[in-house]
Amino acid sequence: MKPRVKKFSNRKTGAKRGGLFGSFRKRVCQFCTNKSKTIDYKDAKLLEHFVKDRGRIVSPRGTGNCAKHQREITTAVKRARLIALLPYARV
C-alpha cells in the first residue's frame, strides 16, 4: 500500500474563499423588518418582484425572505395566477 500524499492547492492557507461568485452577503427579510408590509394575492405589483421573467418564483436565497414569508409569497403567487392577476409564464 502506498502512503497517502497530501495535495496542496495554489491558494494560500487561511485565505478567504471567494469562489466563482465572490463573497455572498445574506439579505434580511423585508417583511420581517417592515411590519407594515403585508403579502396579499391581490397586490400583483408587489408579487411581480418575486417572479422571474419566465414566470418562475424566485428562491429565498435570491429574495432574502425568511421561510415563513417565502411560503406566504408562494401561496399568494399561486392564487394570483389562478385568478389571472399574474401570468403562469411569459414568452
PyMOL Python script that loads the backbone (N, CA, C, O; Angstrom):
from pymol import cmd

cmd.read_pdbstr("""\
ATOM      1  N   MET A   1       0.823  -1.180   0.000  1.00  0.00           N
ATOM      2  CA  MET A   1       0.000   0.000   0.000  1.00  0.00           C
ATOM      3  C   MET A   1       0.871   1.248   0.000  1.00  0.00           C
ATOM      4  O   MET A   1       1.866   1.338   0.719  1.00  0.00           O
ATOM      5  N   LYS A   2       0.471   2.200  -0.819  1.00  0.00           N
ATOM      6  CA  LYS A   2       1.220   3.458  -0.883  1.00  0.00           C
ATOM      7  C   LYS A   2       0.728   4.408   0.202  1.00  0.00           C
ATOM      8  O   LYS A   2      -0.466   4.434   0.503  1.00  0.00           O
ATOM      9  N   PRO A   3       1.612   5.173   0.780  1.00  0.00           N
ATOM     10  CA  PRO A   3       1.160   6.166   1.762  1.00  0.00           C
ATOM     11  C   PRO A   3       0.399   7.290   1.057  1.00  0.00           C
ATOM     12  O   PRO A   3       0.716   7.666  -0.071  1.00  0.00           O
ATOM     13  N   ARG A   4      -0.591   7.805   1.739  1.00  0.00           N
ATOM     14  CA  ARG A   4      -1.414   8.875   1.177  1.00  0.00           C
ATOM     15  C   ARG A   4      -0.616  10.171   1.140  1.00  0.00           C
ATOM     16  O   ARG A   4      -0.008  10.563   2.136  1.00  0.00           O
ATOM     17  N   VAL A   5      -0.620  10.829  -0.005  1.00  0.00           N
ATOM     18  CA  VAL A   5       0.138  12.064  -0.181  1.00  0.00           C
ATOM     19  C   VAL A   5      -0.824  13.241  -0.099  1.00  0.00           C
ATOM     20  O   VAL A   5      -1.866  13.248  -0.753  1.00  0.00           O
ATOM     21  N   LYS A   6      -0.468  14.235   0.707  1.00  0.00           N
ATOM     22  CA  LYS A   6      -1.302  15.432   0.810  1.00  0.00           C
ATOM     23  C   LYS A   6      -1.121  16.292  -0.424  1.00  0.00           C
ATOM     24  O   LYS A   6      -0.002  16.533  -0.877  1.00  0.00           O
ATOM     25  N   LYS A   7      -2.232  16.745  -0.955  1.00  0.00           N
ATOM     26  CA  LYS A   7      -2.166  17.637  -2.113  1.00  0.00           C
ATOM     27  C   LYS A   7      -2.448  19.055  -1.636  1.00  0.00           C
ATOM     28  O   LYS A   7      -3.380  19.290  -0.867  1.00  0.00           O
ATOM     29  N   PHE A   8      -1.651  19.974  -2.091  1.00  0.00           N
ATOM     30  CA  PHE A   8      -1.822  21.365  -1.708  1.00  0.00           C
ATOM     31  C   PHE A   8      -2.352  22.150  -2.896  1.00  0.00           C
ATOM     32  O   PHE A   8      -1.963  21.916  -4.041  1.00  0.00           O
ATOM     33  N   SER A   9      -3.229  23.069  -2.609  1.00  0.00           N
ATOM     34  CA  SER A   9      -3.765  23.906  -3.678  1.00  0.00           C
ATOM     35  C   SER A   9      -2.838  25.099  -3.906  1.00  0.00           C
ATOM     36  O   SER A   9      -1.896  25.323  -3.146  1.00  0.00           O
ATOM     37  N   ASN A  10      -3.115  25.841  -4.941  1.00  0.00           N
ATOM     38  CA  ASN A  10      -2.326  27.029  -5.253  1.00  0.00           C
ATOM     39  C   ASN A  10      -2.626  28.173  -4.282  1.00  0.00           C
ATOM     40  O   ASN A  10      -1.848  29.118  -4.150  1.00  0.00           O
ATOM     41  N   ARG A  11      -3.759  28.064  -3.614  1.00  0.00           N
ATOM     42  CA  ARG A  11      -4.176  29.107  -2.695  1.00  0.00           C
ATOM     43  C   ARG A  11      -3.350  29.112  -1.427  1.00  0.00           C
ATOM     44  O   ARG A  11      -2.857  28.074  -0.985  1.00  0.00           O
ATOM     45  N   LYS A  12      -3.208  30.274  -0.858  1.00  0.00           N
ATOM     46  CA  LYS A  12      -2.540  30.369   0.443  1.00  0.00           C
ATOM     47  C   LYS A  12      -3.485  29.817   1.501  1.00  0.00           C
ATOM     48  O   LYS A  12      -4.702  29.969   1.397  1.00  0.00           O
ATOM     49  N   THR A  13      -2.937  29.195   2.490  1.00  0.00           N
ATOM     50  CA  THR A  13      -3.782  28.665   3.553  1.00  0.00           C
ATOM     51  C   THR A  13      -4.321  29.818   4.383  1.00  0.00           C
ATOM     52  O   THR A  13      -3.616  30.791   4.650  1.00  0.00           O
ATOM     53  N   GLY A  14      -5.575  29.698   4.787  1.00  0.00           N
ATOM     54  CA  GLY A  14      -6.190  30.733   5.600  1.00  0.00           C
ATOM     55  C   GLY A  14      -6.788  31.867   4.790  1.00  0.00           C
ATOM     56  O   GLY A  14      -7.339  32.804   5.367  1.00  0.00           O
ATOM     57  N   ALA A  15      -6.697  31.808   3.472  1.00  0.00           N
ATOM     58  CA  ALA A  15      -7.266  32.872   2.645  1.00  0.00           C
ATOM     59  C   ALA A  15      -8.780  32.719   2.602  1.00  0.00           C
ATOM     60  O   ALA A  15      -9.306  31.614   2.741  1.00  0.00           O
ATOM     61  N   LYS A  16      -9.466  33.817   2.412  1.00  0.00           N
ATOM     62  CA  LYS A  16     -10.921  33.774   2.323  1.00  0.00           C
ATOM     63  C   LYS A  16     -11.342  33.077   1.043  1.00  0.00           C
ATOM     64  O   LYS A  16     -10.670  33.166   0.015  1.00  0.00           O
ATOM     65  N   ARG A  17     -12.452  32.392   1.124  1.00  0.00           N
ATOM     66  CA  ARG A  17     -12.972  31.739  -0.064  1.00  0.00           C
ATOM     67  C   ARG A  17     -13.808  32.732  -0.853  1.00  0.00           C
ATOM     68  O   ARG A  17     -14.787  33.277  -0.344  1.00  0.00           O
ATOM     69  N   GLY A  18     -13.423  32.958  -2.079  1.00  0.00           N
ATOM     70  CA  GLY A  18     -14.184  33.846  -2.941  1.00  0.00           C
ATOM     71  C   GLY A  18     -15.018  33.036  -3.906  1.00  0.00           C
ATOM     72  O   GLY A  18     -16.184  33.351  -4.147  1.00  0.00           O
ATOM     73  N   GLY A  19     -14.433  32.003  -4.454  1.00  0.00           N
ATOM     74  CA  GLY A  19     -15.152  31.154  -5.386  1.00  0.00           C
ATOM     75  C   GLY A  19     -15.434  31.871  -6.688  1.00  0.00           C
ATOM     76  O   GLY A  19     -14.868  32.924  -6.982  1.00  0.00           O
ATOM     77  N   LEU A  20     -16.309  31.283  -7.448  1.00  0.00           N
ATOM     78  CA  LEU A  20     -16.682  31.865  -8.731  1.00  0.00           C
ATOM     79  C   LEU A  20     -17.529  33.116  -8.572  1.00  0.00           C
ATOM     80  O   LEU A  20     -17.440  34.045  -9.375  1.00  0.00           O
ATOM     81  N   PHE A  21     -18.345  33.131  -7.537  1.00  0.00           N
ATOM     82  CA  PHE A  21     -19.330  34.195  -7.415  1.00  0.00           C
ATOM     83  C   PHE A  21     -18.914  35.303  -6.459  1.00  0.00           C
ATOM     84  O   PHE A  21     -19.680  36.244  -6.253  1.00  0.00           O
ATOM     85  N   GLY A  22     -17.759  35.225  -5.887  1.00  0.00           N
ATOM     86  CA  GLY A  22     -17.312  36.251  -4.961  1.00  0.00           C
ATOM     87  C   GLY A  22     -17.957  36.071  -3.604  1.00  0.00           C
ATOM     88  O   GLY A  22     -18.471  34.997  -3.292  1.00  0.00           O
ATOM     89  N   SER A  23     -17.931  37.100  -2.810  1.00  0.00           N
ATOM     90  CA  SER A  23     -18.497  36.989  -1.474  1.00  0.00           C
ATOM     91  C   SER A  23     -20.015  37.096  -1.548  1.00  0.00           C
ATOM     92  O   SER A  23     -20.558  37.805  -2.396  1.00  0.00           O
ATOM     93  N   PHE A  24     -20.687  36.391  -0.659  1.00  0.00           N
ATOM     94  CA  PHE A  24     -22.143  36.371  -0.626  1.00  0.00           C
ATOM     95  C   PHE A  24     -22.610  36.948   0.697  1.00  0.00           C
ATOM     96  O   PHE A  24     -22.231  36.460   1.761  1.00  0.00           O
ATOM     97  N   ARG A  25     -23.424  37.977   0.633  1.00  0.00           N
ATOM     98  CA  ARG A  25     -23.955  38.602   1.834  1.00  0.00           C
ATOM     99  C   ARG A  25     -25.423  38.237   1.950  1.00  0.00           C
ATOM    100  O   ARG A  25     -26.196  38.470   1.021  1.00  0.00           O
ATOM    101  N   LYS A  26     -25.812  37.671   3.074  1.00  0.00           N
ATOM    102  CA  LYS A  26     -27.186  37.247   3.270  1.00  0.00           C
ATOM    103  C   LYS A  26     -28.085  38.467   3.428  1.00  0.00           C
ATOM    104  O   LYS A  26     -27.782  39.386   4.188  1.00  0.00           O
ATOM    105  N   ARG A  27     -29.185  38.458   2.705  1.00  0.00           N
ATOM    106  CA  ARG A  27     -30.129  39.570   2.797  1.00  0.00           C
ATOM    107  C   ARG A  27     -31.082  39.342   3.964  1.00  0.00           C
ATOM    108  O   ARG A  27     -31.235  38.221   4.450  1.00  0.00           O
ATOM    109  N   VAL A  28     -31.706  40.406   4.397  1.00  0.00           N
ATOM    110  CA  VAL A  28     -32.656  40.338   5.501  1.00  0.00           C
ATOM    111  C   VAL A  28     -34.060  40.373   4.918  1.00  0.00           C
ATOM    112  O   VAL A  28     -34.320  41.083   3.946  1.00  0.00           O
ATOM    113  N   CYS A  29     -34.956  39.607   5.510  1.00  0.00           N
ATOM    114  CA  CYS A  29     -36.338  39.536   5.037  1.00  0.00           C
ATOM    115  C   CYS A  29     -36.990  40.915   5.170  1.00  0.00           C
ATOM    116  O   CYS A  29     -37.020  41.495   6.255  1.00  0.00           O
ATOM    117  N   GLN A  30     -37.510  41.428   4.057  1.00  0.00           N
ATOM    118  CA  GLN A  30     -38.099  42.767   4.079  1.00  0.00           C
ATOM    119  C   GLN A  30     -39.449  42.791   4.786  1.00  0.00           C
ATOM    120  O   GLN A  30     -39.888  43.852   5.230  1.00  0.00           O
ATOM    121  N   PHE A  31     -40.114  41.648   4.898  1.00  0.00           N
ATOM    122  CA  PHE A  31     -41.402  41.603   5.584  1.00  0.00           C
ATOM    123  C   PHE A  31     -41.214  41.509   7.097  1.00  0.00           C
ATOM    124  O   PHE A  31     -42.078  41.946   7.858  1.00  0.00           O
ATOM    125  N   CYS A  32     -40.098  40.944   7.534  1.00  0.00           N
ATOM    126  CA  CYS A  32     -39.800  40.889   8.977  1.00  0.00           C
ATOM    127  C   CYS A  32     -39.341  42.253   9.490  1.00  0.00           C
ATOM    128  O   CYS A  32     -39.688  42.648  10.603  1.00  0.00           O
ATOM    129  N   THR A  33     -38.561  42.971   8.680  1.00  0.00           N
ATOM    130  CA  THR A  33     -38.057  44.272   9.118  1.00  0.00           C
ATOM    131  C   THR A  33     -39.134  45.343   9.044  1.00  0.00           C
ATOM    132  O   THR A  33     -39.222  46.193   9.930  1.00  0.00           O
ATOM    133  N   ASN A  34     -39.951  45.314   8.001  1.00  0.00           N
ATOM    134  CA  ASN A  34     -41.013  46.296   7.824  1.00  0.00           C
ATOM    135  C   ASN A  34     -42.347  45.610   8.101  1.00  0.00           C
ATOM    136  O   ASN A  34     -42.925  44.989   7.209  1.00  0.00           O
ATOM    137  N   LYS A  35     -42.831  45.721   9.328  1.00  0.00           N
ATOM    138  CA  LYS A  35     -44.045  45.011   9.746  1.00  0.00           C
ATOM    139  C   LYS A  35     -45.302  45.525   9.042  1.00  0.00           C
ATOM    140  O   LYS A  35     -46.307  44.816   8.986  1.00  0.00           O
ATOM    141  N   SER A  36     -45.262  46.743   8.508  1.00  0.00           N
ATOM    142  CA  SER A  36     -46.448  47.298   7.863  1.00  0.00           C
ATOM    143  C   SER A  36     -46.695  46.676   6.488  1.00  0.00           C
ATOM    144  O   SER A  36     -47.811  46.739   5.972  1.00  0.00           O
ATOM    145  N   LYS A  37     -45.663  46.078   5.894  1.00  0.00           N
ATOM    146  CA  LYS A  37     -45.814  45.421   4.599  1.00  0.00           C
ATOM    147  C   LYS A  37     -46.513  44.085   4.785  1.00  0.00           C
ATOM    148  O   LYS A  37     -46.104  43.277   5.619  1.00  0.00           O
ATOM    149  N   THR A  38     -47.559  43.852   4.015  1.00  0.00           N
ATOM    150  CA  THR A  38     -48.261  42.574   4.087  1.00  0.00           C
ATOM    151  C   THR A  38     -48.273  41.923   2.714  1.00  0.00           C
ATOM    152  O   THR A  38     -48.197  42.602   1.690  1.00  0.00           O
ATOM    153  N   ILE A  39     -48.369  40.609   2.705  1.00  0.00           N
ATOM    154  CA  ILE A  39     -48.408  39.849   1.459  1.00  0.00           C
ATOM    155  C   ILE A  39     -49.865  39.560   1.143  1.00  0.00           C
ATOM    156  O   ILE A  39     -50.564  38.908   1.918  1.00  0.00           O
ATOM    157  N   ASP A  40     -50.316  40.055  -0.009  1.00  0.00           N
ATOM    158  CA  ASP A  40     -51.693  39.851  -0.432  1.00  0.00           C
ATOM    159  C   ASP A  40     -51.697  39.403  -1.880  1.00  0.00           C
ATOM    160  O   ASP A  40     -50.976  39.966  -2.704  1.00  0.00           O
ATOM    161  N   TYR A  41     -52.498  38.399  -2.202  1.00  0.00           N
ATOM    162  CA  TYR A  41     -52.521  37.875  -3.566  1.00  0.00           C
ATOM    163  C   TYR A  41     -53.095  38.876  -4.564  1.00  0.00           C
ATOM    164  O   TYR A  41     -52.877  38.740  -5.767  1.00  0.00           O
ATOM    165  N   LYS A  42     -53.827  39.881  -4.080  1.00  0.00           N
ATOM    166  CA  LYS A  42     -54.404  40.888  -4.980  1.00  0.00           C
ATOM    167  C   LYS A  42     -53.409  41.983  -5.351  1.00  0.00           C
ATOM    168  O   LYS A  42     -53.649  42.759  -6.276  1.00  0.00           O
ATOM    169  N   ASP A  43     -52.298  42.044  -4.631  1.00  0.00           N
ATOM    170  CA  ASP A  43     -51.266  43.046  -4.896  1.00  0.00           C
ATOM    171  C   ASP A  43     -50.276  42.493  -5.924  1.00  0.00           C
ATOM    172  O   ASP A  43     -49.200  42.013  -5.567  1.00  0.00           O
ATOM    173  N   ALA A  44     -50.650  42.567  -7.196  1.00  0.00           N
ATOM    174  CA  ALA A  44     -49.843  41.984  -8.274  1.00  0.00           C
ATOM    175  C   ALA A  44     -48.518  42.719  -8.445  1.00  0.00           C
ATOM    176  O   ALA A  44     -47.510  42.111  -8.806  1.00  0.00           O
ATOM    177  N   LYS A  45     -48.516  44.011  -8.190  1.00  0.00           N
ATOM    178  CA  LYS A  45     -47.282  44.795  -8.350  1.00  0.00           C
ATOM    179  C   LYS A  45     -46.198  44.314  -7.372  1.00  0.00           C
ATOM    180  O   LYS A  45     -45.029  44.216  -7.744  1.00  0.00           O
ATOM    181  N   LEU A  46     -46.578  44.020  -6.139  1.00  0.00           N
ATOM    182  CA  LEU A  46     -45.631  43.509  -5.155  1.00  0.00           C
ATOM    183  C   LEU A  46     -45.159  42.105  -5.528  1.00  0.00           C
ATOM    184  O   LEU A  46     -43.974  41.794  -5.411  1.00  0.00           O
ATOM    185  N   LEU A  47     -46.078  41.266  -5.974  1.00  0.00           N
ATOM    186  CA  LEU A  47     -45.735  39.874  -6.281  1.00  0.00           C
ATOM    187  C   LEU A  47     -44.854  39.748  -7.513  1.00  0.00           C
ATOM    188  O   LEU A  47     -44.136  38.758  -7.655  1.00  0.00           O
ATOM    189  N   GLU A  48     -44.892  40.728  -8.407  1.00  0.00           N
ATOM    190  CA  GLU A  48     -44.050  40.678  -9.606  1.00  0.00           C
ATOM    191  C   GLU A  48     -42.565  40.726  -9.260  1.00  0.00           C
ATOM    192  O   GLU A  48     -41.736  40.257 -10.041  1.00  0.00           O
ATOM    193  N   HIS A  49     -42.217  41.284  -8.103  1.00  0.00           N
ATOM    194  CA  HIS A  49     -40.813  41.341  -7.681  1.00  0.00           C
ATOM    195  C   HIS A  49     -40.276  39.954  -7.334  1.00  0.00           C
ATOM    196  O   HIS A  49     -39.066  39.730  -7.347  1.00  0.00           O
ATOM    197  N   PHE A  50     -41.178  39.031  -7.025  1.00  0.00           N
ATOM    198  CA  PHE A  50     -40.768  37.697  -6.594  1.00  0.00           C
ATOM    199  C   PHE A  50     -40.961  36.652  -7.683  1.00  0.00           C
ATOM    200  O   PHE A  50     -40.865  35.453  -7.420  1.00  0.00           O
ATOM    201  N   VAL A  51     -41.234  37.102  -8.909  1.00  0.00           N
ATOM    202  CA  VAL A  51     -41.412  36.193 -10.040  1.00  0.00           C
ATOM    203  C   VAL A  51     -40.420  36.587 -11.126  1.00  0.00           C
ATOM    204  O   VAL A  51     -40.281  37.766 -11.450  1.00  0.00           O
ATOM    205  N   LYS A  52     -39.731  35.592 -11.688  1.00  0.00           N
ATOM    206  CA  LYS A  52     -38.765  35.854 -12.752  1.00  0.00           C
ATOM    207  C   LYS A  52     -39.482  36.170 -14.058  1.00  0.00           C
ATOM    208  O   LYS A  52     -40.707  36.083 -14.140  1.00  0.00           O
ATOM    209  N   ASP A  53     -38.710  36.539 -15.076  1.00  0.00           N
ATOM    210  CA  ASP A  53     -39.275  36.911 -16.372  1.00  0.00           C
ATOM    211  C   ASP A  53     -40.088  35.783 -16.993  1.00  0.00           C
ATOM    212  O   ASP A  53     -41.112  36.033 -17.629  1.00  0.00           O
ATOM    213  N   ARG A  54     -39.643  34.556 -16.815  1.00  0.00           N
ATOM    214  CA  ARG A  54     -40.320  33.410 -17.418  1.00  0.00           C
ATOM    215  C   ARG A  54     -41.466  32.881 -16.569  1.00  0.00           C
ATOM    216  O   ARG A  54     -42.137  31.930 -16.970  1.00  0.00           O
ATOM    217  N   GLY A  55     -41.703  33.474 -15.411  1.00  0.00           N
ATOM    218  CA  GLY A  55     -42.834  33.080 -14.588  1.00  0.00           C
ATOM    219  C   GLY A  55     -42.488  32.238 -13.375  1.00  0.00           C
ATOM    220  O   GLY A  55     -43.383  31.879 -12.609  1.00  0.00           O
ATOM    221  N   ARG A  56     -41.220  31.912 -13.176  1.00  0.00           N
ATOM    222  CA  ARG A  56     -40.832  31.097 -12.026  1.00  0.00           C
ATOM    223  C   ARG A  56     -40.731  31.951 -10.767  1.00  0.00           C
ATOM    224  O   ARG A  56     -40.353  33.121 -10.829  1.00  0.00           O
ATOM    225  N   ILE A  57     -41.071  31.359  -9.631  1.00  0.00           N
ATOM    226  CA  ILE A  57     -40.973  32.055  -8.353  1.00  0.00           C
ATOM    227  C   ILE A  57     -39.505  32.069  -7.929  1.00  0.00           C
ATOM    228  O   ILE A  57     -38.830  31.042  -7.976  1.00  0.00           O
ATOM    229  N   VAL A  58     -39.023  33.228  -7.518  1.00  0.00           N
ATOM    230  CA  VAL A  58     -37.621  33.387  -7.125  1.00  0.00           C
ATOM    231  C   VAL A  58     -37.401  32.703  -5.777  1.00  0.00           C
ATOM    232  O   VAL A  58     -38.256  32.774  -4.894  1.00  0.00           O
ATOM    233  N   SER A  59     -36.261  32.044  -5.622  1.00  0.00           N
ATOM    234  CA  SER A  59     -35.941  31.314  -4.393  1.00  0.00           C
ATOM    235  C   SER A  59     -35.681  32.291  -3.242  1.00  0.00           C
ATOM    236  O   SER A  59     -35.404  33.467  -3.475  1.00  0.00           O
ATOM    237  N   PRO A  60     -35.771  31.803  -2.009  1.00  0.00           N
ATOM    238  CA  PRO A  60     -35.500  32.685  -0.867  1.00  0.00           C
ATOM    239  C   PRO A  60     -34.071  33.204  -0.842  1.00  0.00           C
ATOM    240  O   PRO A  60     -33.810  34.276  -0.295  1.00  0.00           O
ATOM    241  N   ARG A  61     -33.153  32.461  -1.424  1.00  0.00           N
ATOM    242  CA  ARG A  61     -31.768  32.937  -1.475  1.00  0.00           C
ATOM    243  C   ARG A  61     -31.659  34.171  -2.367  1.00  0.00           C
ATOM    244  O   ARG A  61     -30.861  35.068  -2.097  1.00  0.00           O
ATOM    245  N   GLY A  62     -32.450  34.215  -3.414  1.00  0.00           N
ATOM    246  CA  GLY A  62     -32.426  35.362  -4.315  1.00  0.00           C
ATOM    247  C   GLY A  62     -33.169  36.568  -3.772  1.00  0.00           C
ATOM    248  O   GLY A  62     -32.781  37.708  -4.030  1.00  0.00           O
ATOM    249  N   THR A  63     -34.239  36.323  -3.019  1.00  0.00           N
ATOM    250  CA  THR A  63     -35.040  37.423  -2.499  1.00  0.00           C
ATOM    251  C   THR A  63     -34.631  37.848  -1.101  1.00  0.00           C
ATOM    252  O   THR A  63     -34.806  39.007  -0.725  1.00  0.00           O
ATOM    253  N   GLY A  64     -34.083  36.912  -0.326  1.00  0.00           N
ATOM    254  CA  GLY A  64     -33.696  37.213   1.047  1.00  0.00           C
ATOM    255  C   GLY A  64     -34.821  37.029   2.042  1.00  0.00           C
ATOM    256  O   GLY A  64     -34.700  37.455   3.190  1.00  0.00           O
ATOM    257  N   ASN A  65     -35.905  36.409   1.633  1.00  0.00           N
ATOM    258  CA  ASN A  65     -37.035  36.213   2.535  1.00  0.00           C
ATOM    259  C   ASN A  65     -36.790  35.057   3.489  1.00  0.00           C
ATOM    260  O   ASN A  65     -36.051  34.122   3.182  1.00  0.00           O
ATOM    261  N   CYS A  66     -37.425  35.139   4.654  1.00  0.00           N
ATOM    262  CA  CYS A  66     -37.360  34.027   5.596  1.00  0.00           C
ATOM    263  C   CYS A  66     -38.323  32.939   5.116  1.00  0.00           C
ATOM    264  O   CYS A  66     -39.099  33.162   4.187  1.00  0.00           O
ATOM    265  N   ALA A  67     -38.275  31.775   5.739  1.00  0.00           N
ATOM    266  CA  ALA A  67     -39.071  30.629   5.292  1.00  0.00           C
ATOM    267  C   ALA A  67     -40.573  30.904   5.412  1.00  0.00           C
ATOM    268  O   ALA A  67     -41.352  30.522   4.539  1.00  0.00           O
ATOM    269  N   LYS A  68     -40.964  31.558   6.486  1.00  0.00           N
ATOM    270  CA  LYS A  68     -42.384  31.842   6.716  1.00  0.00           C
ATOM    271  C   LYS A  68     -42.948  32.735   5.614  1.00  0.00           C
ATOM    272  O   LYS A  68     -44.001  32.439   5.049  1.00  0.00           O
ATOM    273  N   HIS A  69     -42.252  33.819   5.313  1.00  0.00           N
ATOM    274  CA  HIS A  69     -42.752  34.751   4.311  1.00  0.00           C
ATOM    275  C   HIS A  69     -42.595  34.201   2.897  1.00  0.00           C
ATOM    276  O   HIS A  69     -43.373  34.559   2.013  1.00  0.00           O
ATOM    277  N   GLN A  70     -41.610  33.342   2.667  1.00  0.00           N
ATOM    278  CA  GLN A  70     -41.471  32.721   1.353  1.00  0.00           C
ATOM    279  C   GLN A  70     -42.664  31.801   1.077  1.00  0.00           C
ATOM    280  O   GLN A  70     -43.155  31.745  -0.051  1.00  0.00           O
ATOM    281  N   ARG A  71     -43.128  31.084   2.095  1.00  0.00           N
ATOM    282  CA  ARG A  71     -44.326  30.243   1.931  1.00  0.00           C
ATOM    283  C   ARG A  71     -45.538  31.098   1.615  1.00  0.00           C
ATOM    284  O   ARG A  71     -46.343  30.740   0.756  1.00  0.00           O
ATOM    285  N   GLU A  72     -45.677  32.231   2.305  1.00  0.00           N
ATOM    286  CA  GLU A  72     -46.812  33.124   2.054  1.00  0.00           C
ATOM    287  C   GLU A  72     -46.753  33.707   0.648  1.00  0.00           C
ATOM    288  O   GLU A  72     -47.783  33.833  -0.014  1.00  0.00           O
ATOM    289  N   ILE A  73     -45.560  34.063   0.189  1.00  0.00           N
ATOM    290  CA  ILE A  73     -45.396  34.592  -1.170  1.00  0.00           C
ATOM    291  C   ILE A  73     -45.761  33.533  -2.197  1.00  0.00           C
ATOM    292  O   ILE A  73     -46.423  33.827  -3.193  1.00  0.00           O
ATOM    293  N   THR A  74     -45.328  32.299  -1.956  1.00  0.00           N
ATOM    294  CA  THR A  74     -45.611  31.215  -2.890  1.00  0.00           C
ATOM    295  C   THR A  74     -47.108  30.986  -3.029  1.00  0.00           C
ATOM    296  O   THR A  74     -47.611  30.854  -4.145  1.00  0.00           O
ATOM    297  N   THR A  75     -47.827  30.938  -1.911  1.00  0.00           N
ATOM    298  CA  THR A  75     -49.273  30.728  -1.989  1.00  0.00           C
ATOM    299  C   THR A  75     -49.963  31.930  -2.627  1.00  0.00           C
ATOM    300  O   THR A  75     -50.925  31.765  -3.377  1.00  0.00           O
ATOM    301  N   ALA A  76     -49.477  33.140  -2.335  1.00  0.00           N
ATOM    302  CA  ALA A  76     -50.078  34.343  -2.922  1.00  0.00           C
ATOM    303  C   ALA A  76     -49.863  34.385  -4.434  1.00  0.00           C
ATOM    304  O   ALA A  76     -50.771  34.759  -5.176  1.00  0.00           O
ATOM    305  N   VAL A  77     -48.667  34.003  -4.897  1.00  0.00           N
ATOM    306  CA  VAL A  77     -48.388  33.982  -6.337  1.00  0.00           C
ATOM    307  C   VAL A  77     -49.273  32.947  -7.019  1.00  0.00           C
ATOM    308  O   VAL A  77     -49.811  33.205  -8.096  1.00  0.00           O
ATOM    309  N   LYS A  78     -49.426  31.781  -6.401  1.00  0.00           N
ATOM    310  CA  LYS A  78     -50.259  30.728  -6.991  1.00  0.00           C
ATOM    311  C   LYS A  78     -51.721  31.150  -7.060  1.00  0.00           C
ATOM    312  O   LYS A  78     -52.404  30.853  -8.041  1.00  0.00           O
ATOM    313  N   ARG A  79     -52.207  31.834  -6.035  1.00  0.00           N
ATOM    314  CA  ARG A  79     -53.588  32.334  -6.058  1.00  0.00           C
ATOM    315  C   ARG A  79     -53.762  33.417  -7.118  1.00  0.00           C
ATOM    316  O   ARG A  79     -54.770  33.447  -7.824  1.00  0.00           O
ATOM    317  N   ALA A  80     -52.778  34.301  -7.224  1.00  0.00           N
ATOM    318  CA  ALA A  80     -52.853  35.372  -8.224  1.00  0.00           C
ATOM    319  C   ALA A  80     -52.820  34.802  -9.638  1.00  0.00           C
ATOM    320  O   ALA A  80     -53.476  35.330 -10.536  1.00  0.00           O
ATOM    321  N   ARG A  81     -52.069  33.739  -9.837  1.00  0.00           N
ATOM    322  CA  ARG A  81     -52.052  33.080 -11.147  1.00  0.00           C
ATOM    323  C   ARG A  81     -53.405  32.455 -11.450  1.00  0.00           C
ATOM    324  O   ARG A  81     -53.883  32.501 -12.583  1.00  0.00           O
ATOM    325  N   LEU A  82     -54.015  31.872 -10.428  1.00  0.00           N
ATOM    326  CA  LEU A  82     -55.286  31.173 -10.606  1.00  0.00           C
ATOM    327  C   LEU A  82     -56.394  32.116 -11.059  1.00  0.00           C
ATOM    328  O   LEU A  82     -57.235  31.737 -11.873  1.00  0.00           O
ATOM    329  N   ILE A  83     -56.400  33.341 -10.538  1.00  0.00           N
ATOM    330  CA  ILE A  83     -57.440  34.293 -10.944  1.00  0.00           C
ATOM    331  C   ILE A  83     -56.929  35.284 -11.993  1.00  0.00           C
ATOM    332  O   ILE A  83     -57.539  36.327 -12.223  1.00  0.00           O
ATOM    333  N   ALA A  84     -55.800  34.944 -12.626  1.00  0.00           N
ATOM    334  CA  ALA A  84     -55.253  35.669 -13.787  1.00  0.00           C
ATOM    335  C   ALA A  84     -54.767  37.084 -13.472  1.00  0.00           C
ATOM    336  O   ALA A  84     -54.837  37.964 -14.330  1.00  0.00           O
ATOM    337  N   LEU A  85     -54.281  37.311 -12.262  1.00  0.00           N
ATOM    338  CA  LEU A  85     -53.626  38.583 -11.960  1.00  0.00           C
ATOM    339  C   LEU A  85     -52.163  38.534 -12.376  1.00  0.00           C
ATOM    340  O   LEU A  85     -51.584  39.553 -12.752  1.00  0.00           O
ATOM    341  N   LEU A  86     -51.564  37.341 -12.307  1.00  0.00           N
ATOM    342  CA  LEU A  86     -50.189  37.109 -12.756  1.00  0.00           C
ATOM    343  C   LEU A  86     -50.207  36.011 -13.814  1.00  0.00           C
ATOM    344  O   LEU A  86     -50.994  35.070 -13.712  1.00  0.00           O
ATOM    345  N   PRO A  87     -49.357  36.118 -14.822  1.00  0.00           N
ATOM    346  CA  PRO A  87     -49.302  35.052 -15.832  1.00  0.00           C
ATOM    347  C   PRO A  87     -48.537  33.834 -15.300  1.00  0.00           C
ATOM    348  O   PRO A  87     -47.645  33.961 -14.461  1.00  0.00           O
ATOM    349  N   TYR A  88     -48.907  32.654 -15.806  1.00  0.00           N
ATOM    350  CA  TYR A  88     -48.173  31.445 -15.443  1.00  0.00           C
ATOM    351  C   TYR A  88     -46.782  31.471 -16.048  1.00  0.00           C
ATOM    352  O   TYR A  88     -45.805  31.101 -15.397  1.00  0.00           O
ATOM    353  N   ALA A  89     -46.695  31.914 -17.302  1.00  0.00           N
ATOM    354  CA  ALA A  89     -45.401  32.000 -17.983  1.00  0.00           C
ATOM    355  C   ALA A  89     -45.463  33.122 -18.999  1.00  0.00           C
ATOM    356  O   ALA A  89     -46.502  33.368 -19.612  1.00  0.00           O
ATOM    357  N   ARG A  90     -44.334  33.803 -19.170  1.00  0.00           N
ATOM    358  CA  ARG A  90     -44.238  34.852 -20.189  1.00  0.00           C
ATOM    359  C   ARG A  90     -43.352  34.344 -21.305  1.00  0.00           C
ATOM    360  O   ARG A  90     -42.324  33.710 -21.064  1.00  0.00           O
ATOM    361  N   VAL A  91     -43.754  34.625 -22.510  1.00  0.00           N
ATOM    362  CA  VAL A  91     -42.979  34.134 -23.659  1.00  0.00           C
ATOM    363  C   VAL A  91     -42.076  35.205 -24.197  1.00  0.00           C
ATOM    364  O   VAL A  91     -41.350  34.972 -25.163  1.00  0.00           O
TER     365      VAL A  91
END
""", "prot")
cmd.dss("prot")
cmd.show_as("cartoon", "prot")
cmd.util.cbc("prot")
cmd.orient("prot")
